[in-house]
Amino acid sequence: NEYGADAIRLYLLNSSLVRADTLKFNKDGVRDVSKDIFLPWYNAYRFLIQNIKRWELANQKPFVFNEDIIGKKQENILDNWIIASCQRLIQFFRKEMEAYRLDTVTPEMVRFLNQLTNWYVRLNRSRIKGENGDKEWETSLNVLLNVILNVSILFSPFIPFITELMYQNISKTIRDNSIYKEKSVHFLDIPLPNLELLDSGVEESVSIMQSIVESGRLIRDKKKFPLKHPIMGVKVL
């Protein structure tokens, strides 16, 4: 009643129980699932829906998910990065599920959701809100929708209720003849990774950028230099 069935399911699937070990149940662990996984994921989903509605209001027509945009390289490096990261998550998920290593999947999900919410969405807020022109608006909405859709499909066996709620809303944008269109997320097959969309070079470049940004934050904290205070320059050695 406090955290919901999905949170309990994911807490147990990410525990020693799936390895036939004992577990001392801890309610704080269920709370952490809600806080660290469901909340950032839902916030990204809500941000997507809000801006699809803004796009529809601005263009006076329904938004339709364009799968062709996802199947080719993008001009924006962060689009290519999050698409490649999502395909790598799909690849990892299928491999681990084939071996029935359920407890390895949730940590990877947490890592990916951190990449999605704390990096992709934050660095692309203006694009997703339509402040960088119509082309960037439509592309970023399609990329974000594709990622959230695939994550929802992947984790629908783990957390059936939240994923169904998200899918029922997202599916309104999907064409009837699409492989993503069904009455329920639970009727869809687990996606296959598109190996052509994997890009280790882009992933490595973004990883280096993230390390530099995080190092900069640590130095600011150490020097007690406020984040909102600009600096003259940065040298990376």
C-alpha positions in Angstrom: 0.0 0.0 0.0 2.9 2.4 0.6 5.1 1.8 -2.4 3.1 -0.5 -4.7 3.5 -4.0 -6.2 6.0 -3.0 -8.9 8.5 -1.6 -6.3 8.3 -4.8 -4.2 8.7 -7.0 -7.3 11.8 -5.2 -8.5 13.3 -5.1 -5.0 12.9 -8.9 -4.7 14.2 -9.5 -8.3 17.3 -7.5 -7.5 17.9 -9.4 -4.3 19.8 -12.5 -3.2 16.5 -14.5 -3.4 16.9 -15.0 -7.2 20.2 -16.8 -6.4 18.4 -19.0 -3.9 20.0 -17.2 -0.9 18.3 -15.8 2.1 17.1 -12.2 2.4 16.3 -10.1 5.4 13.4 -7.9 4.0 14.1 -4.2 4.4 11.4 -1.6 3.6 14.0 1.0 2.9 15.2 -1.1 -0.1 11.7 -0.9 -1.6 11.7 2.8 -1.0 15.0 3.1 -2.8 13.6 1.3 -5.8 10.8 4.0 -6.0 13.2 6.9 -5.4 16.2 5.8 -7.5 14.4 4.0 -10.4 10.7 4.8 -10.7 10.9 8.5 -9.9 13.6 9.6 -12.5 12.1 7.2 -15.1 8.6 8.6 -14.6 9.9 12.2 -14.6 11.5 11.6 -18.1 8.3 10.0 -19.3 6.2 12.9 -18.0 8.5 15.5 -19.6 8.1 13.6 -22.9 4.3 13.6 -22.7 4.2 17.3 -21.7 6.3 18.3 -24.7 4.4 16.0 -27.2 1.2 17.9 -26.1 3.0 21.2 -26.6 4.2 20.0 -30.1 0.6 19.0 -31.0 -0.8 22.4 -29.8 1.8 24.3 -31.8 1.3 22.2 -35.0 -2.4 21.6 -34.7 -2.1 17.9 -35.4 -1.4 14.7 -33.6 2.2 13.7 -33.0 3.1 10.4 -34.8 6.2 8.4 -33.7 8.6 8.4 -36.7 10.6 5.2 -36.5 12.7 6.1 -39.6 14.4 8.9 -37.6 15.8 6.3 -35.1 17.1 3.9 -37.8 19.8 6.3 -39.1 22.7 8.4 -37.7 21.7 11.7 -36.3 23.4 15.1 -36.5 23.3 15.5 -32.8 26.0 13.5 -31.0 23.9 13.0 -27.9 21.0 11.5 -29.9 23.5 9.0 -31.4 24.8 8.3 -27.9 21.5 7.7 -26.1 20.3 5.5 -29.0 23.5 3.5 -29.0 23.3 3.2 -25.2 19.7 1.9 -25.4 20.7 -0.7 -28.0 23.6 -1.8 -25.7 21.1 -2.1 -22.8 18.8 -4.3 -25.0 21.8 -6.4 -25.9 22.8 -6.8 -22.3 19.2 -7.5 -21.2 18.7 -10.3 -23.7 22.1 -11.9 -22.8 21.4 -11.8 -19.0 17.8 -13.0 -19.3 19.0 -15.9 -21.5 21.2 -17.0 -18.6 18.4 -16.1 -16.1 20.7 -13.7 -14.2 17.8 -11.5 -13.1 19.8 -9.7 -10.4 22.3 -8.2 -12.9 19.6 -6.5 -14.9 18.4 -3.9 -12.4 21.8 -2.3 -11.7 22.3 -1.8 -15.4 18.8 -0.3 -15.6 19.7 2.2 -12.8 22.9 3.2 -14.6 21.0 3.7 -17.9 18.2 5.7 -16.3 20.9 7.9 -14.8 22.4 8.5 -18.2 18.9 9.2 -19.7 17.6 11.6 -17.0 20.7 13.3 -15.7 22.5 13.7 -19.0 20.4 13.3 -22.1 17.3 15.0 -20.9 19.1 17.7 -19.0 21.4 18.6 -21.9 18.6 18.5 -24.4 15.8 20.3 -22.5 15.7 23.2 -24.9 15.5 20.9 -28.0 12.8 18.7 -26.4 10.8 21.9 -25.5 11.1 23.2 -29.1 13.4 26.1 -28.4 15.9 25.1 -31.1 13.6 24.9 -34.1 11.0 22.5 -35.4 13.5 19.9 -36.8 15.4 19.6 -33.6 12.1 19.5 -31.6 10.7 16.6 -33.7 13.9 14.7 -33.7 14.6 14.9 -30.0 11.0 13.9 -29.2 11.2 10.9 -31.4 14.6 9.9 -29.8 13.3 10.2 -26.3 10.1 8.4 -27.1 12.0 5.5 -28.7 14.2 5.1 -25.7 11.4 5.2 -23.1 9.3 2.9 -25.2 12.1 0.3 -25.5 12.9 0.5 -21.8 9.2 0.0 -21.0 9.1 -3.1 -23.2 12.3 -4.6 -21.7 11.1 -4.2 -18.1 7.5 -5.1 -18.6 8.0 -8.6 -17.2 9.6 -7.1 -14.1 7.3 -4.2 -13.4 4.0 -4.9 -15.3 1.9 -2.1 -14.0 4.0 1.0 -14.4 5.2 -0.1 -17.9 1.6 -0.7 -19.0 0.6 2.7 -17.8 3.4 4.3 -19.8 2.8 2.2 -22.9 -0.9 2.9 -23.1 -0.2 6.6 -23.2 2.9 6.4 -25.5 1.1 4.0 -27.9 -1.3 6.7 -28.9 1.5 8.2 -31.0 2.4 4.9 -32.7 1.0 3.9 -36.2 -1.3 1.0 -36.4 1.0 -1.0 -38.7 4.1 -0.6 -36.4 5.7 -3.5 -34.7 5.4 -1.4 -31.5 1.6 -1.3 -31.7 -0.4 -3.7 -29.6 -3.2 -3.6 -27.1 -0.8 -4.1 -24.3 2.9 -3.8 -23.7 2.8 -7.4 -22.6 1.8 -8.5 -26.1 5.0 -7.1 -27.5 8.2 -9.2 -28.1 11.4 -8.2 -26.3 13.2 -6.1 -28.9 16.4 -7.3 -30.7 19.4 -5.0 -30.6 20.1 -3.1 -33.8 23.9 -3.6 -34.0 24.2 -1.0 -36.7 23.2 1.7 -34.1 25.9 0.7 -31.6 28.7 3.2 -31.6 31.5 2.6 -29.1 33.3 5.7 -30.3 30.4 8.0 -29.4 29.9 6.2 -26.1 33.5 6.7 -25.2 33.5 10.3 -26.2 30.5 11.1 -24.1 32.0 9.1 -21.2 35.1 11.3 -21.3 33.0 14.4 -21.4 31.0 13.1 -18.3 34.3 12.4 -16.4 35.5 15.9 -17.1 32.2 17.5 -16.0 32.1 15.4 -12.8 35.8 16.2 -12.1 35.0 19.9 -12.5 32.2 19.6 -10.0 34.4 17.8 -7.5 37.1 20.6 -7.8 34.4 23.3 -7.3 33.2 21.5 -4.2 36.7 21.2 -2.9 37.4 24.9 -3.5 33.9 25.8 -2.3 33.3 27.6 -5.6 29.5 27.9 -6.3 28.2 26.0 -9.4 26.4 29.2 -10.6 29.6 31.2 -10.5 31.3 31.3 -13.9 35.0 30.6 -14.4 37.4 32.1 -16.9 38.5 28.8 -18.4 39.3 25.1 -17.9 42.4 23.2 -19.0 42.0 19.4 -19.4 45.3 17.5 -19.4 
